Amino acid sequence: MSVAVFLVALMISVPVALVLGITAIWYIYESGNVVLYDSFAQKMFGGLENYGLLAIPLFMLTGELMNEGGMTRRLVALARVFVGGFRGGLAYINLLANMFMAAIIGSATAQIAVMSRAMVPAMKEEGYDEGFAAATTAAGGLLAPVIPPSMMFVIFGVLAQVPIGEMFIAGIIPGLLLALSFALVITLIGWSQQFPRGEWMTAKEAMQALLGALPALLVPVAIIGGILFGIATPTESAAIASLIAFLVGWLFYRDLNPRKLGEMFTRTAANASMILFMIAAASVFGWVIIYEELPQKLAGLITAITSDPFVFLLIVNLVLLFVGMVIDGIAAIILITPILLPIATGHYDISPYQFGVVACLNLVLGLLTPPVGIGLYIASSMSGASPGAILRSLWPFLIAVALVLVLLSYLPALSTMLL
């Protein structure tokens, strides 16, 4: 009956956090062990007693400060220095700027919104198809959950009880691999459609762009460098990055008005609270999973099909692809981690880092695939292109992601060699 309550609540679009809580309450009622009600609130609060979760609102705040501080357009100018002169230069600039932003924002939806406003109008002015411009920007947003820092990696690290810093490091090579695959897609489409040739900056313009972007680059350097060299934890790196973003935007670029800090804090608190509430609800939902022995039952079913770790990950990829189509990626990672991770690590000896990278990248694909496809609609509303036009130009990027997922599933070293 608890399973029926869970599925019905999901189908009628009840918020996922409430679905998890309601299912747990119903399970306690069914079991007759009503004494568990006394520890319900304590269990929810216990799910939030993790130092690493502080990184979520801090990374969100850093993204807000970057946008208000005028750093986005300076990073776009920096990308133009390196790739602006190639055929289809603006498409490459879009991709490279998305890589820079992925090392700061950590949220695919936020990145798609920011970069759609910055890049799509410029690409349309130079003669690019509106659908392709929006599709390139939306695909670039998929880098955010893989290139560190990533909010999905923070949440997975907390749920899987693995160091968040190491989870970030595990995403570096997969993130670069994904970016290279997108660059190859742009190159092939550029050859077939004869994209306009870009213009290289003069030496003076390139130097101005480099110097102008250097302060903004302090933010990703503080985040990734602090974690890689063991100087700071991910949470401490996020706090340092938000301080740098504020000081650079206010004192150096002078685009950030301190009077807007209240609005930014409010937006950050509202967005972070939704994620944290889901994590708290997932803690009590864990009761249902534990008492129903769901991982053990599912493990018995899957191991009867295959004993090959690669085949298992392919099955997981197919399942998660459908899950990601109907449930938000963050909500989905909260749902599936307690169920599938024990099977992956216990029965197939798969590294939690490899599983986390594959699962997070797979689930974020749902942002760009119907029927929900929230990222698709964000790109559409910000660019003016119809969702259908974007999807028609997006499919080569989605194929590239699928191939990268297969490669990451087959070669665990891609996720673990830097650890």
C-alpha positions in Angstrom: 0.0 0.0 0.0 2.9 2.4 0.8 4.2 1.8 -2.8 0.8 2.8 -4.2 0.7 5.9 -2.1 4.1 6.8 -3.3 3.3 6.3 -7.0 -0.1 8.0 -6.9 1.4 11.0 -5.1 4.1 11.3 -7.7 1.6 11.0 -10.6 -0.6 13.8 -9.4 2.4 16.1 -9.1 2.7 16.4 -5.3 6.1 18.0 -4.5 8.7 15.2 -4.1 9.6 16.3 -0.6 6.0 15.9 0.5 5.7 12.5 -1.4 8.7 11.2 0.7 7.2 12.4 4.0 3.7 11.2 3.3 4.9 7.8 2.2 6.9 7.4 5.4 3.9 8.5 7.6 1.7 6.0 5.8 4.2 3.2 6.2 4.4 3.9 10.0 0.6 3.9 10.1 0.4 0.6 8.2 3.1 -1.1 10.3 1.3 -0.2 13.6 4.6 0.9 15.1 3.2 4.3 15.9 6.0 5.0 18.4 8.1 6.0 15.4 5.9 9.1 15.0 7.7 10.4 18.2 11.1 10.4 16.4 9.8 11.6 13.0 10.9 15.2 13.4 14.1 14.2 15.0 14.9 11.9 12.0 14.2 14.8 9.6 16.4 17.1 11.5 19.1 14.5 11.7 19.2 14.3 7.9 20.4 17.9 7.8 23.1 17.5 10.4 25.9 17.3 7.9 28.5 20.0 7.5 28.8 19.4 3.7 25.2 20.5 3.1 26.3 24.1 4.0 28.0 24.2 0.6 24.6 24.2 -1.2 23.4 27.7 -0.2 26.9 29.0 -0.4 27.4 27.8 -4.0 24.0 29.3 -4.9 25.0 32.6 -3.4 28.2 32.6 -5.3 26.2 32.2 -8.6 23.9 35.1 -7.6 26.9 37.3 -6.8 28.6 36.4 -10.1 25.6 37.4 -12.1 25.0 40.7 -10.3 28.7 41.5 -10.3 29.1 41.4 -14.1 31.4 38.5 -14.2 29.4 36.4 -16.7 30.0 38.7 -19.6 33.7 39.0 -18.8 34.1 35.2 -18.8 32.3 35.2 -22.2 34.9 37.8 -23.4 37.7 35.5 -22.1 36.3 32.6 -24.0 36.3 34.7 -27.2 40.1 35.1 -26.8 40.7 31.4 -27.1 38.1 30.1 -29.7 36.5 33.2 -31.2 38.3 33.0 -34.5 37.3 29.5 -35.5 34.4 28.7 -37.9 31.4 28.7 -35.7 33.4 30.8 -33.2 30.4 32.0 -31.2 29.2 28.4 -30.7 32.7 27.5 -29.3 32.6 30.6 -27.1 29.2 29.5 -25.8 30.6 26.1 -24.9 33.8 27.4 -23.3 31.9 30.1 -21.3 29.6 27.4 -20.1 32.7 25.5 -18.9 33.8 28.5 -16.9 30.4 29.0 -15.5 30.1 25.3 -14.6 33.1 25.8 -12.3 31.2 28.5 -10.4 27.4 27.9 -10.5 27.0 24.2 -10.0 23.4 24.2 -11.1 22.3 23.3 -14.6 19.0 25.2 -14.5 20.6 28.4 -13.2 23.4 28.1 -15.8 21.0 27.5 -18.7 19.0 30.6 -17.6 22.1 32.8 -17.3 23.8 31.7 -20.5 20.7 31.8 -22.6 20.3 35.5 -21.8 24.0 36.1 -22.5 24.7 34.0 -25.7 21.5 33.4 -27.7 20.9 37.0 -28.8 24.5 37.4 -29.8 24.5 34.1 -31.9 21.2 35.1 -33.6 22.7 38.5 -34.6 25.6 36.7 -36.3 23.3 34.5 -38.4 23.0 31.3 -36.3 19.7 29.4 -36.3 17.8 30.4 -33.2 17.1 26.8 -32.3 20.7 25.8 -32.6 21.9 28.8 -30.5 19.4 27.8 -27.7 20.3 24.1 -28.0 24.0 24.8 -27.7 23.4 26.9 -24.6 21.1 24.3 -23.1 23.6 21.4 -23.8 26.4 23.5 -22.2 24.3 23.7 -19.0 24.7 19.9 -18.7 28.4 20.6 -17.7 27.3 22.2 -14.4 26.4 18.9 -12.6 29.7 17.2 -13.6 32.4 19.9 -13.6 33.1 20.8 -9.9 31.5 22.3 -7.9 28.2 20.5 -8.4 25.2 20.6 -6.1 24.2 17.1 -7.2 27.6 15.9 -6.2 27.2 17.5 -2.8 23.9 15.8 -2.3 25.1 12.5 -3.6 28.2 12.7 -1.4 26.1 13.3 1.7 23.7 10.5 0.9 26.5 8.0 -0.1 28.7 9.1 2.8 31.7 9.7 0.6 34.0 12.9 0.8 32.4 15.6 -1.2 35.9 16.9 -2.2 36.8 13.6 -3.7 33.4 13.5 -5.5 34.3 16.8 -7.1 37.7 15.5 -8.2 36.0 12.4 -9.7 34.0 14.7 -12.0 36.9 16.6 -13.6 37.8 14.1 -16.3 34.2 13.2 -17.2 33.4 16.9 -17.4 36.3 17.6 -19.8 35.3 14.5 -21.8 31.7 15.8 -22.1 32.9 19.3 -23.1 35.2 17.7 -25.8 32.3 15.7 -27.2 30.2 18.8 -27.4 33.0 20.6 -29.2 33.1 17.7 -31.7 29.4 18.0 -32.3 29.7 21.8 -33.0 32.6 21.1 -35.4 30.7 18.5 -37.4 27.5 20.6 -37.6 29.7 23.7 -38.5 31.2 21.8 -41.4 27.9 20.6 -42.7 26.0 24.0 -42.3 29.0 26.3 -43.0 28.8 28.3 -39.9 30.1 31.9 -40.1 33.8 32.3 -39.5 34.7 34.2 -36.4 37.3 36.9 -36.0 40.3 36.7 -33.7 40.8 39.5 -31.3 43.7 41.9 -31.8 46.5 41.5 -29.3 45.4 44.6 -27.5 41.7 43.4 -27.2 42.8 39.9 -26.1 45.0 41.4 -23.4 42.2 43.6 -22.2 39.8 40.6 -22.1 42.4 38.5 -20.2 43.1 41.2 -17.6 39.4 42.0 -17.2 38.5 38.3 -16.5 41.4 37.6 -14.1 39.5 38.8 -11.0 36.5 36.7 -12.0 38.7 33.6 -12.4 39.7 33.9 -8.8 36.3 32.3 -8.0 36.7 28.9 -9.7 40.4 28.9 -8.7 39.4 29.3 -5.1 36.8 26.6 -5.3 38.7 23.9 -7.3 42.2 24.8 -6.1 41.2 24.8 -2.5 39.7 21.3 -2.8 42.4 19.8 -5.1 45.3 21.0 -2.9 43.6 20.2 0.4 43.6 23.8 1.6 39.9 23.9 2.3 36.9 21.7 2.4 34.2 22.2 -0.3 32.1 24.2 2.2 35.0 26.4 3.1 35.8 26.8 -0.5 32.2 27.8 -1.3 32.3 30.4 1.5 35.6 31.9 0.3 34.3 31.9 -3.3 31.2 33.8 -2.3 33.3 36.4 -0.5 35.6 36.8 -3.5 32.6 37.2 -5.8 31.2 39.9 -3.6 34.4 41.8 -3.3 35.3 41.6 -7.0 31.8 42.6 -8.2 31.6 45.4 -5.7 35.1 46.9 -5.4 36.8 45.9 -8.7 34.1 45.8 -11.4 31.7 48.1 -9.5 28.7 46.3 -11.0 27.4 44.9 -7.7 25.2 47.1 -5.6 25.5 46.1 -1.9 21.8 47.2 -1.5 20.8 44.2 -3.6 22.4 41.7 -1.1 19.1 41.3 0.7 17.3 40.2 -2.4 20.1 37.8 -3.3 20.1 36.3 0.2 16.3 35.9 0.0 16.5 34.1 -3.4 19.3 31.9 -2.2 17.5 31.0 1.0 14.3 30.1 -0.9 16.0 28.0 -3.5 18.3 26.2 -1.0 15.4 25.5 1.4 13.6 23.5 -1.2 16.6 21.2 -1.7 17.3 20.9 2.0 13.7 20.0 2.7 13.9 17.2 0.2 17.0 15.8 1.9 15.3 16.0 5.3 12.3 14.2 3.9 14.5 11.6 2.3 15.9 10.7 5.7 12.5 9.5 7.0 11.8 7.9 3.6 14.8 5.8 4.4 12.8 4.0 7.0 10.5 2.6 4.3 13.5 1.5 2.2 15.2 -0.2 5.2 12.2 -2.0 6.6 11.0 -3.1 3.2 14.5 -4.4 2.3 14.1 -2.8 -1.1 17.8 -2.8 -2.1 18.1 -6.5 -1.2 15.0 -7.4 -3.2 16.0 -5.3 -6.2 19.6 -6.7 -6.0 18.2 -10.3 -6.2 16.2 -9.3 -9.3 19.1 -7.6 -11.1 21.8 -10.2 -10.2 19.5 -12.9 -11.6 19.8 -11.0 -15.0 23.5 -10.2 -15.0 26.7 -10.4 -12.9 28.6 -8.0 -15.2 29.1 -4.5 -13.6 29.0 -2.9 -17.1 25.7 -4.5 -18.0 24.3 -3.5 -14.6 25.3 0.2 -15.2 23.7 0.0 -18.6 20.5 -1.2 -17.0 20.8 1.6 -14.4 21.3 4.2 -17.2 18.1 3.1 -18.9 16.1 3.2 -15.7 17.5 6.6 -14.7 16.9 8.0 -18.1 13.2 7.4 -17.7 13.2 8.6 -14.1 15.0 11.8 -15.1 12.3 12.5 -17.7 9.6 12.8 -15.1 11.3 13.8 -11.9 13.7 16.7 -11.2 17.4 15.5 -11.1 18.0 16.6 -7.5 14.8 14.9 -6.3 15.7 11.8 -8.3 19.2 11.5 -6.9 17.8 11.7 -3.4 15.3 8.9 -4.3 17.6 6.5 -6.1 20.9 6.7 -4.2 19.7 4.8 -1.1 18.2 2.1 -3.3 20.7 1.5 -6.1 24.1 2.5 -4.5 24.2 -0.5 -2.1 23.6 -2.8 -5.0 26.3 -1.2 -7.1 28.9 -1.2 -4.4 27.9 -4.4 -2.5 27.0 -6.8 -5.4 29.0 -5.4 -8.3 32.0 -3.8 -6.6 31.4 -0.5 -8.5 33.2 2.5 -7.0 30.7 4.9 -5.5 32.5 7.7 -7.3 31.9 6.1 -10.7 28.3 5.4 -9.8 27.7 9.0 -8.6 29.2 10.5 -11.8 27.1 8.3 -14.1 23.9 8.7 -12.1 24.2 12.5 -11.8 25.0 13.0 -15.5 22.2 10.7 -16.5 19.6 12.3 -14.4 20.3 15.8 -15.5 19.6 14.7 -19.1 15.9 14.8 -18.0 16.2 18.6 -17.9 16.3 18.6 -21.7 14.0 15.7 -22.5 10.2 15.6 -22.7 7.7 15.3 -21.1 9.0 17.5 -18.2 12.2 19.0 -19.7 12.4 22.0 -17.4 15.7 23.1 -18.9 14.2 22.9 -22.4 11.5 25.4 -21.3 13.9 27.7 -19.5 16.0 27.9 -22.7 12.9 28.5 -24.7 11.5 31.3 -22.5 14.9 33.0 -22.3 15.7 32.8 -26.0 12.3 33.0 -27.7 12.9 29.8 -29.6 10.2 27.1 -29.5 10.9 23.9 -27.5 10.4 21.9 -30.7 13.0 24.0 -32.6 15.5 23.6 -29.7 14.9 19.8 -29.5 15.5 19.4 -33.3 18.9 21.0 -32.9 19.6 19.3 -29.5 19.6 15.6 -30.5 23.3 15.4 -31.6 24.3 16.7 -28.2 22.0 14.2 -26.4 23.6 11.4 -28.5 27.1 12.7 -27.4 26.0 12.5 -23.7 24.7 9.0 -24.2 28.0 7.9 -25.7 29.9 9.5 -22.9 27.7 7.8 -20.3 28.5 4.4 -22.0 32.2 5.2 -21.9 32.0 6.2 -18.2 30.1 3.1 -17.4 32.7 0.9 -19.2 35.9 2.6 -17.9 35.8 3.2 -14.2 39.2 4.8 -14.3 37.7 7.9 -16.0 36.0 8.7 -12.7 38.7 7.4 -10.3 42.1 8.0 -11.7 42.6 11.4 -10.1 41.6 10.2 -6.6 
